[in-house]
Amino acid sequence: MFAAWRQPRAILWTAAGMVVLGFLILLEIAARHYGQPGPITNQAREVIFAPKSGPLLYASMALMMVVLTWRQRLIAAGAAVGIDVVFFLVRWVVDAKMMFGNGALWVILAYAVIALTRRSGRERVLLLKGVGLALLLVAGRKTGDTWLLITSKTRPAVLDQYVATADHALGDPSWLAGRIVRATGPVGAHVLDYVYIQLAVAAVIVALYQLRHVAVERRFPDHHLVRTFLVIGLLGPAFYMIFPVVGPIFAYGTDGGHWAVADLWPGTPPTDAPQHMPFDLITPRNCMPSLHTAWATTIFVHSRRAPRPLRIGGTFWLIATLGATLGFGYHYGTDLIAGVVFALTIEAALRSHARGWDRSGLQLVAHGVAVFTALLVSYRYLATEMAGHPWVFGPLLILAMLSVIHGYVRTTRLWEPKTVPAWRPEPQPELV
């Protein structure tokens, strides 16, 4: 066993696990500093108390079950539902908050114990990978909540006026989408709200298709959607700290209260010269880049090789997510462009790492990084010029995003394995 742990791959996984654990501990300490429970505490509470998102816990359990046989899956699902029924009855008796999902978390933790005590060798590693994948998806939600708390406490000034001014180059799409969503009434708003909230569940559906052969092959594919999803969630909040933005519904709408510049969204786009503006210490600075756009983009990309219903679903989820982020006033149009570039750059980097770095992969990632950096710099320092010359800068922003999309599509097509036609013998004349 000691010799096995000395292998480079085992050392790499151990180091990655230690880094993740250390990161969670640091976030826990930071949250405690601001008087709030951190991701570890919030996750531990959901073993007993009502979870924040039951669908996410069941989606995480479904990810873990890709390593199980069908019989084990049925037992796991039945156990999760049975545990949730017990919790539901107890909460109903004591009049506590009603939510399901505890059973799924219990099953995930139970399989972690089974992997450590009842499995060995490759079977233990495979089951631990499944459990780790499920727990990482759940932990990603908790760490995201803590990151948002940190951004609100450590960034008292926001850059919304710069982003809103730069958004003039795109025709103020958030204001336009906001009026459209209001015109659709409660039905359209409820559909978009559900799509926006259940984005992780949509990602799990696509990931389950990609991982459908894990139980038979006893190995995970080199690259899949969940990897990109998690890395986007890990790296994205760092830019929230660098470029704090609260969104038009807060900076220019009623949700911002007296901190808002004025009650302008979605009626009248702002026209004042941009400057730093102070904001409350509660609202998350989570706009630049739009991670919902980035996640929806990766769902769309990974659904391209799926059956037609999943391809249609991936396209719908991308369009609906873009409509929700703009129509609810959560983001500006410039956030969405940055989110698309951010997603494709990370996807390119992970695919290059999985297949082995080469010149084409390095060029693609470098191009994405350069465009993403140029976007953030231009939003901050060229906002007035962009608003003054929309017919110049608007197309330039779109072309910059399209250049990354085109580079990604062209390069990844070259990475696809070439299909060689089967050899057929030449027809021979009959011997008489």
C-alpha positions as CSV (number, residue, x, y, z in Angstrom):
1,M,0.0,0.0,0.0
2,F,2.9,2.4,0.8
3,A,4.4,1.7,-2.6
4,A,1.0,2.5,-4.3
5,W,0.7,5.8,-2.5
6,R,4.2,6.8,-3.7
7,Q,3.0,6.6,-7.3
8,P,2.9,10.1,-9.0
9,R,-0.9,9.9,-9.7
10,A,-1.7,9.0,-6.1
11,I,0.6,11.8,-4.8
12,L,-1.2,14.2,-7.2
13,W,-4.7,13.2,-5.9
14,T,-3.5,13.4,-2.3
15,A,-2.1,16.9,-2.9
16,A,-5.2,18.1,-4.6
17,G,-7.3,16.8,-1.7
18,M,-5.2,18.6,0.8
19,V,-5.4,21.8,-1.2
20,V,-9.2,21.6,-1.4
21,L,-9.4,20.8,2.4
22,G,-7.1,23.8,3.2
23,F,-9.2,26.1,0.9
24,L,-12.4,25.0,2.7
25,I,-10.8,25.6,6.1
26,L,-9.7,29.1,5.0
27,L,-13.1,30.0,3.8
28,E,-14.6,28.7,7.1
29,I,-12.2,30.9,9.1
30,A,-13.0,33.9,6.8
31,A,-16.8,33.4,7.2
32,R,-16.4,33.0,11.0
33,H,-14.5,36.3,11.0
34,Y,-17.6,38.0,9.7
35,G,-19.9,36.2,12.1
36,Q,-21.4,33.7,9.6
37,P,-21.0,29.9,9.4
38,G,-18.7,28.7,6.6
39,P,-19.0,26.0,4.0
40,I,-18.0,23.2,6.3
41,T,-20.5,24.2,9.0
42,N,-23.3,24.7,6.5
43,Q,-22.7,21.3,4.9
44,A,-22.5,19.5,8.3
45,R,-25.8,21.1,9.3
46,E,-27.6,19.5,6.3
47,V,-26.9,16.1,7.8
48,I,-29.8,16.8,10.2
49,F,-31.4,20.2,9.4
50,A,-33.3,21.1,6.3
51,P,-31.0,21.5,3.3
52,K,-30.8,24.6,1.2
53,S,-31.3,22.7,-2.1
54,G,-32.8,19.2,-2.1
55,P,-32.6,18.8,-5.9
56,L,-28.8,19.6,-5.8
57,L,-28.2,16.9,-3.2
58,Y,-30.1,14.3,-5.2
59,A,-28.3,15.4,-8.4
60,S,-25.0,15.0,-6.5
61,M,-26.1,11.5,-5.4
62,A,-26.9,10.6,-9.0
63,L,-23.4,11.6,-10.0
64,M,-22.0,9.3,-7.4
65,M,-24.2,6.4,-8.6
66,V,-22.4,6.3,-12.0
67,V,-19.8,4.0,-10.4
68,L,-22.5,1.6,-9.0
69,T,-24.3,-1.3,-10.5
70,W,-28.0,-1.0,-11.3
71,R,-28.8,-3.1,-8.2
72,Q,-26.7,-0.8,-6.0
73,R,-28.3,2.2,-7.5
74,L,-31.8,1.0,-6.7
75,I,-30.8,0.3,-3.1
76,A,-29.1,3.7,-2.8
77,A,-32.1,5.5,-4.2
78,G,-34.6,3.6,-2.1
79,A,-32.5,4.3,1.1
80,A,-32.3,8.0,0.3
81,V,-36.1,8.3,-0.3
82,G,-36.8,6.3,2.9
83,I,-34.6,8.5,5.0
84,D,-36.2,11.6,3.6
85,V,-39.7,10.3,4.4
86,V,-38.6,9.8,8.0
87,F,-37.2,13.3,8.1
88,F,-40.3,14.7,6.5
89,L,-42.6,13.1,9.1
90,V,-40.4,14.3,12.0
91,R,-40.3,17.9,10.6
92,W,-44.1,17.8,10.0
93,V,-44.7,16.8,13.7
94,V,-42.4,19.4,15.2
95,D,-43.5,22.1,12.6
96,A,-39.9,22.6,11.3
97,K,-38.8,23.9,7.9
98,M,-39.8,21.4,5.2
99,M,-37.2,20.3,2.6
100,F,-35.9,17.0,1.3
101,G,-32.3,16.0,0.5
102,N,-31.0,14.7,3.8
103,G,-31.4,11.1,2.6
104,A,-29.2,11.7,-0.5
105,L,-26.5,13.2,1.7
106,W,-26.7,10.3,4.1
107,V,-26.3,7.8,1.2
108,I,-23.3,9.7,-0.2
109,L,-21.6,9.7,3.2
110,A,-22.5,6.0,3.7
111,Y,-20.7,5.1,0.5
112,A,-17.6,7.0,1.6
113,V,-17.5,4.8,4.7
114,I,-18.1,1.7,2.6
115,A,-15.3,2.7,0.2
116,L,-12.8,3.0,3.1
117,T,-13.9,0.0,5.1
118,R,-15.3,-2.6,2.6
119,R,-13.5,-1.9,-0.7
120,S,-9.8,-2.2,-1.7
121,G,-7.6,-1.5,-4.7
122,R,-9.1,0.0,-7.9
123,E,-12.7,-0.5,-6.6
124,R,-12.0,1.7,-3.6
125,V,-10.4,4.4,-5.7
126,L,-13.3,4.3,-8.2
127,L,-15.9,4.6,-5.4
128,L,-14.0,7.3,-3.7
129,K,-13.9,9.3,-6.9
130,G,-17.6,9.0,-7.3
131,V,-18.2,10.1,-3.7
132,G,-15.7,12.9,-4.1
133,L,-17.4,14.1,-7.3
134,A,-20.7,14.3,-5.5
135,L,-19.3,16.1,-2.4
136,L,-17.4,18.5,-4.6
137,L,-20.6,19.5,-6.4
138,V,-22.3,20.1,-3.0
139,A,-19.2,21.9,-1.6
140,G,-19.0,24.1,-4.6
141,R,-22.4,25.5,-3.8
142,K,-21.4,26.2,-0.2
143,T,-18.1,27.7,-1.1
144,G,-19.8,29.9,-3.6
145,D,-22.1,31.3,-0.9
146,T,-19.1,32.0,1.4
147,W,-17.3,33.7,-1.5
148,L,-20.3,36.0,-2.0
149,L,-20.3,36.9,1.7
150,I,-16.6,37.8,1.5
151,T,-17.0,40.0,-1.6
152,S,-19.8,42.0,0.1
153,K,-17.7,42.5,3.2
154,T,-14.3,43.3,1.6
155,R,-15.3,45.4,-1.4
156,P,-17.3,48.5,-0.1
157,A,-17.0,50.3,-3.5
158,V,-18.4,48.8,-6.8
159,L,-17.7,49.5,-10.5
160,D,-21.3,49.3,-11.8
161,Q,-21.2,52.8,-13.3
162,Y,-18.2,51.8,-15.4
163,V,-19.9,48.6,-16.6
164,A,-23.2,50.3,-17.2
165,T,-21.5,53.0,-19.3
166,A,-19.6,50.4,-21.3
167,D,-22.9,48.6,-21.8
168,H,-24.1,51.5,-23.9
169,A,-21.9,50.1,-26.7
170,L,-24.1,47.0,-26.8
171,G,-27.4,48.9,-26.7
172,D,-28.1,48.4,-22.9
173,P,-29.4,44.8,-23.3
174,S,-30.2,44.4,-19.6
175,W,-32.7,47.3,-19.8
176,L,-34.3,45.9,-22.9
177,A,-34.5,42.4,-21.6
178,G,-35.9,43.6,-18.3
179,R,-38.8,45.3,-20.1
180,I,-39.4,42.1,-22.2
181,V,-39.5,39.9,-19.1
182,R,-41.9,42.3,-17.3
183,A,-44.1,42.2,-20.4
184,T,-44.3,38.4,-20.3
185,G,-45.9,38.5,-16.9
186,P,-45.5,35.9,-14.1
187,V,-45.4,32.8,-16.4
188,G,-42.3,33.9,-18.2
189,A,-40.6,35.1,-15.0
190,H,-41.3,31.8,-13.2
191,V,-39.8,29.8,-16.1
192,L,-36.7,31.8,-16.3
193,D,-36.3,31.8,-12.5
194,Y,-36.5,28.0,-12.4
195,V,-33.9,27.7,-15.2
196,Y,-31.6,30.2,-13.4
197,I,-31.9,28.4,-10.0
198,Q,-31.6,24.8,-11.3
199,L,-28.6,25.3,-13.5
200,A,-26.5,22.7,-11.6
201,V,-29.2,20.1,-12.0
202,A,-29.1,20.7,-15.8
203,A,-25.4,20.2,-15.7
204,V,-25.7,16.9,-13.8
205,I,-28.2,15.6,-16.5
206,V,-25.6,16.2,-19.2
207,A,-22.8,14.8,-17.0
208,L,-24.8,11.6,-16.3
209,Y,-24.9,11.0,-20.1
210,Q,-21.2,11.6,-20.4
211,L,-20.4,9.3,-17.4
212,R,-22.9,6.5,-18.4
213,H,-20.2,4.0,-19.1
214,V,-18.2,4.4,-15.9
215,A,-19.9,1.5,-14.1
216,V,-19.0,-0.9,-17.0
217,E,-15.5,0.5,-17.9
218,R,-14.6,1.0,-14.2
219,R,-12.9,4.3,-15.0
220,F,-13.9,8.0,-15.5
221,P,-13.3,9.6,-18.9
222,D,-10.3,12.0,-19.2
223,H,-12.6,15.0,-19.4
224,H,-16.2,15.7,-18.6
225,L,-18.6,18.6,-17.8
226,V,-18.3,18.4,-14.0
227,R,-14.6,19.2,-14.2
228,T,-15.2,22.4,-16.1
229,F,-18.2,23.3,-13.9
230,L,-16.1,23.0,-10.7
231,V,-13.1,24.9,-12.0
232,I,-15.3,27.8,-13.2
233,G,-16.8,28.0,-9.7
234,L,-13.4,27.9,-8.1
235,L,-11.7,30.6,-10.2
236,G,-14.6,32.9,-11.0
237,P,-15.0,34.5,-7.6
238,A,-11.4,35.7,-7.7
239,F,-12.5,38.1,-10.4
240,Y,-15.4,39.2,-8.2
241,M,-12.8,40.6,-5.9
242,I,-10.8,42.2,-8.7
243,F,-13.8,43.7,-10.5
244,P,-16.7,44.1,-7.9
245,V,-20.1,44.7,-9.6
246,V,-23.5,44.2,-8.0
247,G,-25.7,44.4,-11.1
248,P,-28.3,46.8,-12.5
249,I,-31.2,45.6,-10.3
250,F,-29.2,46.8,-7.3
251,A,-27.2,49.7,-8.6
252,Y,-30.0,51.2,-10.7
253,G,-33.2,49.5,-9.3
254,T,-35.4,49.3,-6.3
255,D,-33.5,46.4,-4.8
256,G,-30.6,48.7,-4.1
257,G,-32.6,50.9,-1.8
258,H,-30.9,54.2,-0.9
259,W,-27.6,52.8,-2.2
260,A,-28.8,52.8,-5.8
261,V,-27.8,55.7,-8.1
262,A,-31.5,56.1,-9.0
263,D,-34.6,54.0,-9.8
264,L,-33.8,53.7,-13.5
265,W,-33.9,49.9,-14.3
266,P,-35.4,48.8,-16.6
267,G,-37.0,52.1,-17.7
268,T,-34.2,54.5,-18.5
269,P,-30.5,53.7,-19.0
270,P,-28.0,55.8,-17.0
271,T,-26.2,58.7,-18.6
272,D,-23.9,60.0,-15.8
273,A,-20.1,59.9,-16.0
274,P,-18.8,56.7,-14.4
275,Q,-17.1,56.7,-11.0
276,H,-16.6,54.3,-8.1
277,M,-19.8,54.1,-6.0
278,P,-20.1,52.9,-2.4
279,F,-22.6,50.1,-1.7
280,D,-24.0,48.2,1.2
281,L,-22.0,45.3,2.9
282,I,-24.7,42.7,2.1
283,T,-25.2,42.5,-1.6
284,P,-22.7,40.1,-3.3
285,R,-20.4,41.6,-5.9
286,N,-20.9,38.7,-8.3
287,C,-21.4,40.0,-11.8
288,M,-18.0,40.2,-13.6
289,P,-17.8,37.8,-15.2
290,S,-21.3,36.2,-15.3
291,L,-20.6,32.7,-14.0
292,H,-24.2,31.6,-14.8
293,T,-23.4,32.4,-18.4
294,A,-20.1,30.6,-18.2
295,W,-21.8,27.5,-16.7
296,A,-24.6,27.6,-19.2
297,T,-22.0,27.9,-22.0
298,T,-20.2,24.7,-20.8
299,I,-23.6,22.8,-20.6
300,F,-24.2,23.9,-24.2
301,V,-20.7,22.8,-25.4
302,H,-20.8,19.4,-23.6
303,S,-24.3,18.7,-24.9
304,R,-23.2,18.9,-28.5
305,R,-22.2,15.2,-28.6
306,A,-25.3,14.0,-26.8
307,P,-28.6,12.8,-28.3
308,R,-30.9,15.3,-29.8
309,P,-33.1,15.9,-26.7
310,L,-30.1,16.8,-24.7
311,R,-28.7,19.1,-27.5
312,I,-32.1,20.9,-27.6
313,G,-32.1,21.1,-23.8
314,G,-28.5,22.5,-23.7
315,T,-29.5,25.2,-26.2
316,F,-32.7,26.0,-24.3
317,W,-30.8,26.3,-21.0
318,L,-28.2,28.6,-22.5
319,I,-30.8,30.9,-24.1
320,A,-33.0,30.9,-21.0
321,T,-30.1,31.6,-18.7
322,L,-29.0,34.5,-20.8
323,G,-32.5,35.8,-20.8
324,A,-32.8,35.4,-17.0
325,T,-29.4,37.0,-16.2
326,L,-30.3,40.1,-18.2
327,G,-34.1,40.1,-17.7
328,F,-34.0,39.9,-13.9
329,G,-31.3,42.7,-13.8
330,Y,-28.6,40.5,-12.4
331,H,-26.1,41.2,-15.1
332,Y,-25.1,43.7,-17.8
333,G,-24.4,42.6,-21.4
334,T,-20.7,43.1,-20.9
335,D,-20.8,40.5,-18.1
336,L,-22.2,37.9,-20.4
337,I,-19.5,38.4,-23.1
338,A,-16.8,38.1,-20.4
339,G,-18.6,34.9,-19.1
340,V,-18.5,33.2,-22.5
341,V,-14.8,34.0,-23.1
342,F,-14.1,32.9,-19.5
343,A,-15.9,29.5,-20.0
344,L,-14.3,28.6,-23.3
345,T,-10.8,29.5,-22.0
346,I,-11.2,27.2,-19.0
347,E,-12.7,24.5,-21.2
348,A,-9.8,24.8,-23.6
349,A,-7.3,24.6,-20.8
350,L,-8.9,21.5,-19.3
351,R,-9.2,19.7,-22.6
352,S,-5.6,20.5,-23.4
353,H,-4.5,19.1,-20.1
354,A,-6.5,15.9,-20.6
355,R,-5.0,15.3,-24.1
356,G,-1.6,16.6,-23.5
357,W,-0.4,20.2,-24.0
358,D,0.7,21.2,-27.5
359,R,1.1,24.4,-29.6
360,S,-2.5,24.6,-30.6
361,G,-3.8,24.2,-27.0
362,L,-1.3,26.8,-25.7
363,Q,-2.3,29.3,-28.5
364,L,-6.0,28.8,-27.8
365,V,-5.7,29.3,-24.1
366,A,-3.4,32.3,-24.5
367,H,-5.9,33.9,-26.9
368,G,-8.7,33.4,-24.5
369,V,-6.7,34.9,-21.6
370,A,-5.7,37.9,-23.7
371,V,-9.3,38.6,-24.8
372,F,-10.6,38.2,-21.3
373,T,-8.0,40.6,-19.9
374,A,-8.6,43.1,-22.7
375,L,-12.4,43.0,-21.9
376,L,-11.9,43.8,-18.2
377,V,-9.4,46.5,-18.9
378,S,-11.6,48.2,-21.5
379,Y,-14.7,48.1,-19.2
380,R,-12.7,49.9,-16.5
381,Y,-10.6,52.4,-18.4
382,L,-12.4,52.9,-21.8
383,A,-16.0,52.9,-20.6
384,T,-16.7,56.5,-21.7
385,E,-15.1,56.1,-25.1
386,M,-17.1,52.9,-25.6
387,A,-20.4,54.7,-24.8
388,G,-19.4,57.6,-27.1
389,H,-18.7,55.4,-30.1
390,P,-21.1,52.4,-29.8
391,W,-21.0,51.6,-33.5
392,V,-17.2,51.0,-33.2
393,F,-16.9,49.4,-29.8
394,G,-20.1,47.3,-29.9
395,P,-19.0,45.3,-32.9
396,L,-15.5,45.1,-31.5
397,L,-16.8,43.4,-28.3
398,I,-18.9,41.0,-30.3
399,L,-16.0,40.2,-32.7
400,A,-13.6,39.6,-29.7
401,M,-16.0,37.1,-28.3
402,L,-16.6,35.5,-31.7
403,S,-12.8,35.2,-32.2
404,V,-12.6,33.0,-29.1
405,I,-15.6,30.9,-30.1
406,H,-14.2,30.4,-33.6
407,G,-10.7,29.6,-32.2
408,Y,-12.2,27.0,-29.9
409,V,-14.4,25.3,-32.5
410,R,-11.6,25.2,-35.1
411,T,-9.0,23.9,-32.7
412,T,-11.1,21.3,-31.0
413,R,-12.2,19.9,-34.3
414,L,-8.6,19.3,-35.1
415,W,-8.3,17.4,-31.8
416,E,-11.1,15.0,-32.7
417,P,-9.9,11.5,-33.6
418,K,-10.0,10.9,-37.3
419,T,-12.2,8.1,-38.5
420,V,-10.5,5.7,-40.8
421,P,-12.8,3.9,-43.2
422,A,-12.7,0.1,-42.8
423,W,-10.5,-1.8,-45.3
424,R,-12.4,-3.6,-48.0
425,P,-10.6,-6.1,-50.3
426,E,-10.6,-5.3,-54.0
427,P,-13.1,-7.4,-56.0
428,Q,-11.4,-10.3,-57.7
429,P,-12.5,-11.8,-61.0
430,E,-14.0,-15.2,-60.6
431,L,-11.9,-18.1,-61.4
432,V,-13.6,-20.4,-63.9
